[in-house]
Amino acid sequence: MNVYIHSSLSHTACGSSKSQPLRFHNAANCSLLMPDQVDVPFYSMQGIDIDTSEQRVFDSLTTVTKQLIENSGLPPSELKNTALMLGSTSLDIGTIEPNQGQNIWLPKIDRLSQHLQQSLGLSPCHLIFNTACTASINALIYGKKLLQHSQFRHLIVVGCEFYNHLTVDGFHSLDLISKGRLSPFETGRDGLILGEGIGALLLSKDKPNRERYFSLLGGHSACDTSSLTMTAEDGSHITQVLNQAIARSNLTAADINLVKVHGTATYNNDISEYNALLQSFSTPPPIIALKPFIGHTLGACGAIEIALMDTLLCAENLPLIETGATDKMLPFAATDRALYHYKNMLINHCGFGGNNAALVLTVVTA
């Protein structure tokens, strides 16, 4: 049974895809002052002032998901039969105020998904994925399985990440944030830059009424137990996950025309992913990386980056990463060739703690 990306919507540093065109600029759009009085770059959602209020989180999340439903043309009668899967790393942790009168004052993990389910009238079937940076790509993989093995015809996948002190301070204290630009697979890269955003996808058994759209093929997710915090730098575990995703798509490595890399620009992550691609392909196909334009949105990056790719299916060019560097470790796709010219695309994501996940998308032309 085929499952399609029927509709998509995103809100990131590139802007809102509700009001195109998106602005792909490979530089952070704001800076944050850390407790040690150091400014660090950050990619914030365009047009929304940064704060840690509940209103900002819930309003922006509801707006994007509601706009997705409106754009899809999904009738209100179908909403109660539409499931929801939400992937995030930090969820709503930035809105939490300590309560000394309670021993445990953290909210329920499904607070955000329950809010969307109740406010939009969706099915009571709503699930949270919290597997670090693979959270929303795992939501996609398991969302496809749910559609294939249930009576649901539609399912919404949401990936969301919001600015919060804990995340930014943590990455800054580990000295993982770049002092310049996020430059994946360059030998001179010096780290990631964090970002926030929301990506929403409507998965459906029904074909969308569009000229071009994605069909979800196979996917695979697994945990690398070689380390408590990261995946093996030799790329061996990522290779296993990529090969399984391709095999479950009934394809071979030779059928893959493009790889959308995780591409965080950290030393370990890029080396691991680089080694995996060398092992999975005799000659790696062209790659695209989207974090230079939106930052690393952690658990939201899977849904956000696929939503951006869905938007780019209508474009005649790919966004340009303007660094001028010639020391690329992998071949980047030419910016003057449209995304829809690549038939089968391998999507790769790696998570803190060693969870790796990949899936294959194929372009369908009506």
FENQUI-V270005 format. One record per residue. SS is DSSP state (2 for helix, 1 for strand, 0 for the rest). OMEGA is omega in whole degrees, -180 to 180 (none if undefined). BURIAL is b if it has 24 or more other ideal C-beta (glycine too) atoms within 12 Angstrom, else e. Layout:
ss->SS omega->OMEGA burial->BURIAL
ss->SS omega->OMEGA burial->BURIAL
//
This chain:
ss->0 omega->-179 burial->e
ss->0 omega->174 burial->e
ss->1 omega->-174 burial->b
ss->1 omega->167 burial->b
ss->1 omega->-173 burial->b
ss->1 omega->-177 burial->b
ss->1 omega->179 burial->b
ss->1 omega->174 burial->b
ss->1 omega->179 burial->b
ss->1 omega->171 burial->b
ss->1 omega->-176 burial->b
ss->1 omega->174 burial->b
ss->0 omega->177 burial->b
ss->0 omega->-176 burial->b
ss->1 omega->178 burial->b
ss->1 omega->179 burial->b
ss->2 omega->173 burial->b
ss->2 omega->-179 burial->b
ss->2 omega->179 burial->e
ss->0 omega->6 burial->e
ss->0 omega->174 burial->e
ss->0 omega->-178 burial->b
ss->0 omega->-180 burial->e
ss->0 omega->-179 burial->b
ss->0 omega->-173 burial->e
ss->0 omega->173 burial->b
ss->0 omega->178 burial->b
ss->0 omega->-177 burial->b
ss->0 omega->174 burial->b
ss->1 omega->176 burial->b
ss->1 omega->-178 burial->e
ss->1 omega->179 burial->b
ss->1 omega->-179 burial->e
ss->0 omega->179 burial->e
ss->0 omega->178 burial->e
ss->0 omega->177 burial->e
ss->0 omega->176 burial->e
ss->0 omega->175 burial->e
ss->1 omega->175 burial->e
ss->1 omega->180 burial->b
ss->1 omega->-179 burial->b
ss->1 omega->176 burial->b
ss->1 omega->180 burial->b
ss->0 omega->177 burial->b
ss->0 omega->-176 burial->b
ss->0 omega->173 burial->b
ss->0 omega->179 burial->e
ss->0 omega->179 burial->b
ss->0 omega->-179 burial->e
ss->0 omega->166 burial->b
ss->0 omega->-178 burial->e
ss->0 omega->-177 burial->b
ss->0 omega->174 burial->e
ss->2 omega->-177 burial->e
ss->2 omega->179 burial->e
ss->2 omega->-178 burial->b
ss->2 omega->-174 burial->b
ss->2 omega->-179 burial->b
ss->2 omega->-178 burial->e
ss->2 omega->179 burial->b
ss->2 omega->180 burial->b
ss->2 omega->-179 burial->b
ss->2 omega->-178 burial->b
ss->2 omega->-178 burial->b
ss->2 omega->178 burial->b
ss->2 omega->178 burial->b
ss->2 omega->176 burial->b
ss->2 omega->-179 burial->b
ss->2 omega->180 burial->b
ss->2 omega->-179 burial->e
ss->2 omega->-176 burial->b
ss->2 omega->-175 burial->b
ss->0 omega->179 burial->e
ss->0 omega->-177 burial->b
ss->0 omega->180 burial->e
ss->2 omega->-179 burial->e
ss->2 omega->-179 burial->e
ss->2 omega->-173 burial->b
ss->2 omega->-177 burial->b
ss->0 omega->178 burial->e
ss->0 omega->180 burial->b
ss->1 omega->-179 burial->b
ss->1 omega->-178 burial->b
ss->1 omega->172 burial->b
ss->1 omega->-176 burial->b
ss->1 omega->179 burial->b
ss->1 omega->-179 burial->b
ss->0 omega->174 burial->b
ss->0 omega->-173 burial->b
ss->0 omega->179 burial->b
ss->0 omega->-177 burial->b
ss->0 omega->-173 burial->b
ss->2 omega->-180 burial->b
ss->2 omega->-178 burial->b
ss->2 omega->-172 burial->b
ss->0 omega->176 burial->b
ss->0 omega->179 burial->e
ss->0 omega->178 burial->e
ss->0 omega->-176 burial->e
ss->0 omega->180 burial->e
ss->0 omega->-180 burial->e
ss->0 omega->176 burial->e
ss->0 omega->177 burial->e
ss->0 omega->-176 burial->e
ss->0 omega->174 burial->e
ss->0 omega->-180 burial->e
ss->0 omega->175 burial->e
ss->0 omega->-178 burial->e
ss->0 omega->-177 burial->e
ss->0 omega->-178 burial->b
ss->2 omega->-178 burial->b
ss->2 omega->-179 burial->b
ss->2 omega->178 burial->b
ss->2 omega->177 burial->b
ss->2 omega->180 burial->b
ss->2 omega->-179 burial->b
ss->2 omega->-176 burial->b
ss->2 omega->-176 burial->e
ss->2 omega->-178 burial->e
ss->2 omega->177 burial->b
ss->0 omega->-180 burial->e
ss->0 omega->177 burial->b
ss->0 omega->175 burial->b
ss->0 omega->178 burial->e
ss->0 omega->176 burial->b
ss->1 omega->-174 burial->b
ss->1 omega->178 burial->b
ss->1 omega->172 burial->b
ss->1 omega->-173 burial->b
ss->0 omega->-177 burial->b
ss->0 omega->180 burial->b
ss->2 omega->-170 burial->b
ss->2 omega->177 burial->b
ss->2 omega->-171 burial->b
ss->2 omega->-174 burial->b
ss->2 omega->173 burial->b
ss->2 omega->174 burial->b
ss->2 omega->176 burial->b
ss->2 omega->177 burial->b
ss->2 omega->-179 burial->b
ss->2 omega->-178 burial->b
ss->2 omega->174 burial->b
ss->2 omega->177 burial->b
ss->2 omega->180 burial->b
ss->2 omega->180 burial->b
ss->2 omega->179 burial->b
ss->2 omega->-177 burial->b
ss->2 omega->-174 burial->e
ss->0 omega->179 burial->e
ss->0 omega->178 burial->e
ss->0 omega->178 burial->e
ss->0 omega->173 burial->b
ss->0 omega->-177 burial->b
ss->1 omega->178 burial->b
ss->1 omega->178 burial->b
ss->1 omega->173 burial->b
ss->1 omega->178 burial->b
ss->1 omega->170 burial->b
ss->1 omega->-178 burial->b
ss->1 omega->175 burial->b
ss->1 omega->-177 burial->b
ss->0 omega->178 burial->b
ss->0 omega->170 burial->b
ss->0 omega->-175 burial->b
ss->2 omega->-173 burial->b
ss->2 omega->-178 burial->e
ss->2 omega->-176 burial->b
ss->2 omega->179 burial->b
ss->2 omega->-180 burial->b
ss->2 omega->179 burial->e
ss->2 omega->178 burial->b
ss->2 omega->-180 burial->b
ss->2 omega->178 burial->e
ss->0 omega->179 burial->e
ss->0 omega->-178 burial->e
ss->0 omega->-175 burial->b
ss->1 omega->-179 burial->b
ss->0 omega->175 burial->b
ss->0 omega->-180 burial->e
ss->0 omega->-179 burial->e
ss->0 omega->175 burial->b
ss->0 omega->-170 burial->b
ss->0 omega->-177 burial->b
ss->0 omega->175 burial->b
ss->0 omega->167 burial->b
ss->1 omega->-178 burial->b
ss->0 omega->-179 burial->e
ss->0 omega->-179 burial->e
ss->0 omega->-178 burial->b
ss->0 omega->174 burial->b
ss->0 omega->-179 burial->b
ss->1 omega->169 burial->b
ss->0 omega->-178 burial->b
ss->1 omega->176 burial->b
ss->1 omega->176 burial->b
ss->0 omega->178 burial->b
ss->1 omega->179 burial->b
ss->1 omega->173 burial->b
ss->1 omega->-179 burial->b
ss->1 omega->-178 burial->b
ss->1 omega->172 burial->b
ss->1 omega->174 burial->b
ss->1 omega->-175 burial->b
ss->1 omega->170 burial->b
ss->0 omega->-179 burial->b
ss->0 omega->177 burial->b
ss->0 omega->177 burial->e
ss->0 omega->179 burial->b
ss->0 omega->-178 burial->e
ss->0 omega->179 burial->b
ss->0 omega->-180 burial->e
ss->1 omega->178 burial->b
ss->1 omega->-179 burial->b
ss->1 omega->166 burial->b
ss->1 omega->178 burial->b
ss->1 omega->176 burial->b
ss->1 omega->-176 burial->b
ss->1 omega->176 burial->b
ss->1 omega->179 burial->b
ss->1 omega->179 burial->b
ss->1 omega->180 burial->b
ss->1 omega->-178 burial->b
ss->1 omega->176 burial->b
ss->0 omega->-177 burial->b
ss->0 omega->-179 burial->e
ss->0 omega->-179 burial->e
ss->0 omega->177 burial->e
ss->0 omega->-170 burial->e
ss->0 omega->-172 burial->e
ss->0 omega->176 burial->b
ss->0 omega->-176 burial->b
ss->0 omega->-178 burial->b
ss->0 omega->179 burial->b
ss->0 omega->176 burial->e
ss->0 omega->-173 burial->b
ss->2 omega->-178 burial->e
ss->2 omega->177 burial->b
ss->2 omega->179 burial->b
ss->2 omega->179 burial->b
ss->2 omega->-179 burial->b
ss->2 omega->179 burial->b
ss->2 omega->-179 burial->b
ss->2 omega->178 burial->b
ss->2 omega->179 burial->b
ss->2 omega->179 burial->b
ss->2 omega->-179 burial->b
ss->2 omega->-180 burial->e
ss->2 omega->175 burial->e
ss->0 omega->-176 burial->b
ss->0 omega->177 burial->e
ss->0 omega->170 burial->b
ss->0 omega->179 burial->e
ss->2 omega->-179 burial->b
ss->2 omega->-180 burial->e
ss->2 omega->-178 burial->e
ss->0 omega->-176 burial->b
ss->0 omega->-176 burial->b
ss->1 omega->175 burial->b
ss->1 omega->171 burial->b
ss->1 omega->-173 burial->b
ss->0 omega->172 burial->b
ss->0 omega->166 burial->b
ss->0 omega->-179 burial->b
ss->0 omega->-177 burial->b
ss->0 omega->169 burial->b
ss->0 omega->-175 burial->b
ss->2 omega->-175 burial->b
ss->2 omega->-174 burial->b
ss->2 omega->-178 burial->b
ss->2 omega->178 burial->b
ss->2 omega->-180 burial->b
ss->2 omega->-178 burial->b
ss->2 omega->177 burial->b
ss->2 omega->180 burial->b
ss->2 omega->179 burial->b
ss->2 omega->-179 burial->b
ss->2 omega->176 burial->b
ss->2 omega->180 burial->b
ss->2 omega->-176 burial->e
ss->2 omega->-176 burial->b
ss->0 omega->174 burial->b
ss->0 omega->171 burial->e
ss->0 omega->-178 burial->e
ss->0 omega->176 burial->b
ss->0 omega->177 burial->b
ss->1 omega->180 burial->b
ss->1 omega->166 burial->b
ss->1 omega->178 burial->b
ss->0 omega->-176 burial->b
ss->0 omega->-179 burial->b
ss->2 omega->175 burial->b
ss->2 omega->-177 burial->b
ss->2 omega->-176 burial->b
ss->2 omega->-174 burial->b
ss->0 omega->176 burial->b
ss->1 omega->-177 burial->b
ss->0 omega->171 burial->b
ss->2 omega->-175 burial->b
ss->2 omega->-180 burial->b
ss->2 omega->-167 burial->b
ss->2 omega->180 burial->b
ss->2 omega->-179 burial->b
ss->2 omega->-179 burial->b
ss->2 omega->-174 burial->b
ss->2 omega->175 burial->b
ss->2 omega->175 burial->b
ss->2 omega->177 burial->b
ss->2 omega->177 burial->b
ss->2 omega->178 burial->b
ss->2 omega->176 burial->b
ss->2 omega->-178 burial->b
ss->2 omega->175 burial->b
ss->0 omega->180 burial->b
ss->0 omega->-175 burial->e
ss->0 omega->178 burial->b
ss->0 omega->180 burial->e
ss->0 omega->172 burial->e
ss->0 omega->179 burial->b
ss->0 omega->-176 burial->b
ss->0 omega->173 burial->e
ss->0 omega->-172 burial->b
ss->0 omega->175 burial->e
ss->0 omega->-178 burial->b
ss->0 omega->-178 burial->e
ss->0 omega->178 burial->e
ss->0 omega->-175 burial->e
ss->0 omega->-179 burial->e
ss->1 omega->179 burial->b
ss->0 omega->-178 burial->b
ss->0 omega->-178 burial->b
ss->0 omega->177 burial->e
ss->1 omega->179 burial->b
ss->0 omega->178 burial->b
ss->0 omega->-176 burial->e
ss->0 omega->-179 burial->e
ss->0 omega->175 burial->e
ss->0 omega->-175 burial->e
ss->0 omega->-179 burial->e
ss->2 omega->-175 burial->b
ss->2 omega->176 burial->b
ss->2 omega->178 burial->e
ss->0 omega->-172 burial->b
ss->0 omega->-175 burial->b
ss->1 omega->-175 burial->b
ss->1 omega->177 burial->b
ss->1 omega->-179 burial->b
ss->1 omega->-177 burial->b
ss->1 omega->175 burial->b
ss->1 omega->180 burial->b
ss->1 omega->-176 burial->b
ss->0 omega->172 burial->b
ss->0 omega->-176 burial->b
ss->0 omega->173 burial->e
ss->0 omega->176 burial->b
ss->1 omega->178 burial->b
ss->1 omega->-177 burial->b
ss->1 omega->180 burial->b
ss->1 omega->173 burial->b
ss->1 omega->-179 burial->b
ss->1 omega->173 burial->b
ss->1 omega->173 burial->b
ss->1 omega->-179 burial->b
ss->1 omega->177 burial->b
ss->1 omega->177 burial->b
ss->1 omega->-176 burial->e
ss->0 omega->none burial->e
//
